[in-house]
Structure formats: structure tokens, C-alpha cells
Amino acid sequence: MLTHDQNSINNHSLEDDYCPWDLGEDAKLVRKVTKEAGRIALSYFARDVHTWEKSPDNPVSEADLAVDEFLRTTLMQNRHGYGWLSEETEDQPERLRCGRIWIVDPIDGTKAFLRGGDDWGISVALVQDTKPVIAAFYAPVKNAFYFAEHGRGVTKNNKPISSSSQQDLSNARMMGDPPAFKLHDFWPYPWPQTMYCEQANSIALRICQVADGQFDCCVTLRPKNDWDVAAADLILREAGGLLTTGDGDKLIFNRTTPLHKHIVASNPNLMNAIMERVSPALIQWRQQNNS
């Protein structure tokens, strides 16, 4: 049974020395179910699906729930004792006592999915002791399947990938909301005008596209949940990139509140230049909100 004192989890290594299931077998399971989840999502794609709002501007559809049900049933039936955290399932506190936990977003980028776009996908991560150890992100319409294992690298459609070597932010390709980087009142230290910006609905896809070198960096100062970024975190790190909060902290998963205030993803060469802009912006924002 994978339960132990949450305060002691950091004393465990990532070695599979106390669990009846081997991480190699877990990796095979993740590959299989993520691809099947993509096929299920595609069966609803570009059709008239039932849709409603969980909260203002936060849509969900029957497709989200169908994929969630498949992933939860399949993964949990195959791995008794693992925890579960998903955007579309009510959170249960017993996950905090689990050494391993599935963290899933059945459709990351629901808005894109509903409008018939290609910038959405299925995100599945296995987190052990607060750190992702296996990760898959599948964007079916783009035919892009990203897969990573801790310490064993990352692939896209079974071919190794790595983050870019871009060193000049002026020539960088930023995955993020273009107008946000032109708000001069918000950024005390402005972004280069020549920096290219492009947006995608799925934050996991944005980070994966930094991992494969299509883009050089990604910044969002909007909060993101564990299920948004757990898989992408491992995928980017195994590709040689960096993923932190806007304060430069590493992401810690499976906490009581599974939320990260902001996300900065980059190849290592650009991180300092990015933080030179993000850090003073956050300081200024906090001062304004405390005054």
C-alpha cells in the first residue's frame, strides 16, 4: 500500500524500492492509455457535443468527462494504491498520503477543442514524492506524442528532442499571449520589440513546444494547476529546459493546494534575461496590490 507520512516524502529517492509496480511497466501503461484517450477525444472532436461552464469562461464538455472517466478507470484499476488528481474529478485528500499519484488533464485546451482548433491535448503524469517521473502529452490533431521518463530522456513521436540553444531574447520565439508582452505599464523592464510571440490554448502544449525547440520560452503569470503542467514539467526538464515559477522556484506537485502562481519555461540560455523582466514586474504588482 502506497501510503506514508507526507512530511517524510522528500526522504525517499525516485528509485522504485518500495512499490510492487515497476516504473518501466508504469511507462508502458502511460503510453498505451494516453494514446487511447486521444482516440476517444477525437471521436468527439468537430462534433456537436454537450457543453457547459464550470465557472465563467471555463467551459467543459462531455468529451472532457468521457476521457477523464476512461483514464481514471483504467489507471486506477491497474494500479491500486496510487493517488488521483484530475481537473474533472472532485479532489480527494487521501491523495496526499500516496507515494505515487496520477495527475491528469483529460483535455488541456478545452476552448481550442470546442472551436475545432489543433492546440489541445491529453496530459498524463505519474508523480512520485512530489516529482513527475513519467509523463505523456498527446496532441492528436497535431499528431504530436511527447513522452518522458525521469533520467531517461524525452521523445516526440519516438524521436529524441531537446530545447533550443537560442541565447538572444531579441531573436527568441516566445509562446505566450502577444499583447501581454506589450503592456509597458506592467513590465518595468520591457521585452524586446523584435521578440516573436504566439499563443496556444493548452499550456502543456506551449511548454512541450519549448521542449522540442519550436519555441524558445513560455511565460504566463496566470495561476496554473498541477494537472496543467505536471507532465509538461518532466518533458521540458528531460529536454534540457527549465521550468519554474515567476519567483524562480521549482514546481512541487501533490500539495494540499495543487496550484502554481505563475509559469516560466525556457531553454537555460534565456532564463536570466526572462527573469530580469518577470521579477521586477511581480515586485511592482505586489506593491501595487498591497498599497
C-alpha positions in Angstrom: 0.0 0.0 0.0 1.5 3.3 -1.1 0.7 5.4 2.0 3.2 7.2 4.2 3.7 10.4 6.2 3.6 13.3 3.8 6.2 15.0 5.8 8.7 12.3 5.0 8.2 12.0 1.3 11.3 14.0 0.4 13.4 11.5 2.2 12.6 8.8 -0.4 14.6 8.6 -3.6 13.0 8.2 -7.0 14.1 4.6 -7.0 11.3 2.1 -7.2 12.3 0.3 -4.0 9.1 0.1 -2.1 6.3 -0.3 -4.7 5.1 -3.6 -6.2 4.9 -2.0 -9.6 7.9 -1.3 -11.7 8.3 2.2 -13.3 9.0 0.5 -16.6 5.6 -1.2 -16.5 4.1 2.1 -15.5 5.7 3.8 -18.5 4.1 1.2 -20.9 0.8 1.8 -19.2 1.0 5.6 -19.6 1.9 5.3 -23.3 -1.0 3.0 -24.0 -3.7 4.8 -22.1 -2.7 8.3 -23.3 -2.9 7.2 -27.0 -6.3 5.6 -26.4 -7.5 8.7 -24.6 -6.5 10.7 -27.7 -8.6 8.4 -29.9 -11.6 8.8 -27.5 -11.2 12.6 -27.6 -11.1 12.6 -31.4 -14.4 10.6 -31.6 -16.0 13.8 -30.1 -13.9 16.3 -32.0 -15.5 18.7 -34.5 -19.0 17.4 -33.5 -21.9 19.0 -31.7 -21.0 17.9 -28.2 -22.8 18.9 -25.0 -21.0 21.8 -23.3 -21.5 23.9 -20.2 -19.5 26.2 -17.9 -18.0 25.1 -14.6 -17.4 28.8 -13.9 -17.4 32.0 -16.0 -15.3 31.5 -19.2 -14.3 28.0 -18.0 -16.1 25.5 -20.3 -16.3 21.7 -20.0 -17.8 19.2 -22.3 -19.0 15.6 -22.4 -15.7 14.8 -24.2 -13.7 16.0 -21.2 -15.7 13.8 -18.9 -15.5 10.8 -21.2 -11.7 11.0 -21.4 -11.5 11.6 -17.7 -13.6 8.5 -16.9 -11.5 6.3 -19.2 -8.2 7.5 -17.7 -9.4 7.2 -14.1 -11.0 3.8 -14.5 -8.1 2.3 -16.5 -5.2 3.8 -14.5 -6.7 3.3 -11.0 -7.9 -0.3 -11.7 -4.4 -1.2 -12.9 -2.6 0.5 -10.0 -4.3 0.0 -6.7 -2.8 2.4 -4.1 -1.8 5.1 -6.4 -3.5 8.5 -5.9 -5.5 10.5 -8.4 -5.8 14.2 -9.2 -7.6 15.5 -12.3 -9.2 18.7 -13.5 -12.5 16.9 -14.0 -12.7 14.8 -10.8 -13.5 16.0 -7.3 -10.3 16.3 -5.3 -9.8 13.7 -2.5 -7.5 14.5 0.4 -6.2 10.9 0.6 -4.0 11.6 -2.4 -1.7 13.4 0.0 -0.8 10.1 1.6 0.1 8.4 -1.6 3.7 7.9 -2.7 2.7 7.8 -6.3 -0.2 9.7 -7.9 -1.7 10.1 -11.3 -2.1 13.8 -12.3 -4.2 14.1 -15.4 -5.8 16.8 -17.6 -8.2 14.8 -19.8 -8.4 17.7 -22.4 -6.0 20.5 -21.8 -7.2 23.3 -24.0 -10.9 22.7 -24.0 -11.7 26.0 -25.6 -9.5 25.1 -28.6 -11.1 21.6 -28.7 -14.6 23.1 -28.8 -13.7 25.6 -31.6 -12.1 22.9 -33.8 -8.6 24.0 -33.2 -5.4 21.9 -33.0 -3.9 23.4 -29.9 -5.2 20.9 -27.3 -4.2 17.6 -25.9 -4.3 14.9 -23.2 -1.8 15.3 -20.3 -0.9 12.3 -18.1 1.8 12.3 -15.4 2.9 9.9 -12.7 4.2 11.8 -9.8 6.3 10.2 -7.1 7.2 12.0 -3.9 6.2 15.4 -5.4 8.1 15.0 -8.6 7.0 13.7 -12.1 8.7 10.5 -13.1 6.7 9.6 -16.2 4.9 12.0 -18.5 2.9 11.9 -21.7 1.3 14.7 -23.7 -0.7 13.8 -26.8 -2.0 16.4 -29.2 -3.9 14.2 -31.7 -4.8 16.8 -34.3 -1.1 17.9 -34.5 0.0 14.2 -34.5 2.4 15.0 -31.7 3.0 12.5 -28.9 5.5 13.6 -26.2 6.8 11.0 -23.7 9.4 11.3 -21.0 10.8 9.2 -18.2 12.9 10.6 -15.3 16.6 10.4 -16.2 15.9 8.6 -19.5 15.2 11.5 -21.8 12.2 12.6 -23.9 10.8 11.8 -27.3 8.3 13.3 -29.7 6.7 10.6 -31.9 9.5 8.2 -30.7 12.3 10.6 -31.8 14.6 12.3 -29.2 14.0 16.0 -28.7 15.8 18.9 -27.0 15.2 22.5 -26.2 16.7 25.2 -28.4 20.1 26.9 -28.0 18.8 30.4 -28.6 20.8 32.9 -26.5 19.3 36.3 -27.6 15.9 37.2 -26.3 15.6 39.7 -29.1 15.5 36.9 -31.6 13.6 34.4 -29.4 10.3 32.8 -30.1 8.0 33.3 -27.1 5.0 31.0 -26.6 2.6 33.3 -24.9 -0.2 36.0 -25.3 1.4 38.6 -27.6 -0.5 41.6 -26.2 0.6 40.8 -22.7 4.2 41.4 -23.5 3.4 44.9 -24.8 1.8 46.2 -21.6 4.6 48.7 -20.8 3.0 49.8 -17.5 3.2 46.2 -16.2 6.8 45.4 -17.2 9.3 47.8 -15.6 11.9 46.3 -17.9 10.3 45.9 -21.3 10.5 42.9 -23.6 12.4 43.3 -26.9 10.1 44.5 -29.7 11.7 42.0 -32.1 10.8 39.0 -29.9 8.3 36.8 -31.7 5.2 35.8 -29.7 2.5 33.3 -30.4 -0.3 31.8 -28.3 -1.8 28.3 -27.8 -4.7 27.5 -25.7 -3.1 24.5 -24.0 -0.3 25.5 -21.5 1.1 22.0 -21.6 1.4 22.2 -25.4 3.1 25.5 -25.1 5.7 24.0 -22.8 6.1 20.9 -24.9 6.8 23.2 -27.9 9.6 24.7 -25.9 10.9 21.2 -25.2 11.1 20.3 -28.8 12.7 23.6 -29.9 9.8 25.0 -31.9 9.8 27.9 -29.4 12.5 29.1 -27.0 10.4 30.2 -24.0 7.0 30.5 -22.4 5.8 32.9 -19.7 2.4 33.1 -18.1 1.7 35.0 -14.9 -1.7 33.4 -14.5 -2.1 30.6 -11.9 -1.9 27.0 -13.2 -2.9 23.8 -11.5 -0.9 20.6 -11.1 -2.8 18.9 -13.9 -2.0 21.8 -16.3 1.8 21.4 -16.0 2.8 18.1 -14.3 3.5 16.2 -17.5 5.0 19.2 -19.3 7.4 19.8 -16.4 9.1 16.5 -16.9 9.0 16.7 -20.6 10.8 20.0 -20.6 13.4 19.1 -18.0 14.3 15.9 -19.8 14.7 18.0 -23.0 17.3 20.1 -21.2 15.0 23.1 -20.4 14.0 24.8 -17.2 10.5 25.3 -15.6 10.0 27.5 -12.6 7.5 29.8 -11.0 7.9 33.6 -11.6 9.9 33.7 -8.4 12.4 31.1 -9.7 11.1 28.2 -7.5 10.9 24.7 -8.8 7.4 23.3 -9.1 6.3 20.9 -6.3 3.4 18.6 -7.0 0.7 16.9 -5.0 0.4 19.6 -2.3 -2.8 20.4 -0.3 -3.5 23.2 -2.8 -2.2 22.0 -6.2 -1.7 25.4 -7.6 1.3 27.3 -9.1 1.1 31.1 -9.2 2.9 31.5 -12.5 4.9 29.6 -15.0 8.3 30.4 -16.7 9.6 27.8 -19.1 12.8 28.3 -21.1 16.0 26.9 -22.5 18.8 27.6 -20.0 20.4 30.3 -22.1 17.4 32.7 -21.9 16.3 32.2 -18.3 18.3 35.1 -16.8 17.1 37.5 -19.4 13.5 36.4 -18.8 13.7 36.7 -15.0 15.2 40.1 -15.3 11.8 41.2 -16.7 9.5 38.9 -14.7 11.0 39.5 -11.2 10.6 43.4 -11.2 7.1 43.0 -12.7 6.0 40.7 -9.9 7.5 43.1 -7.3 5.7 46.0 -8.8 2.4 44.2 -9.0 2.6 43.0 -5.4 3.5 46.5 -4.1 0.5 48.0 -6.0 -1.8 45.4 -4.6 -0.6 45.9 -1.0 -0.8 49.6 -1.1 
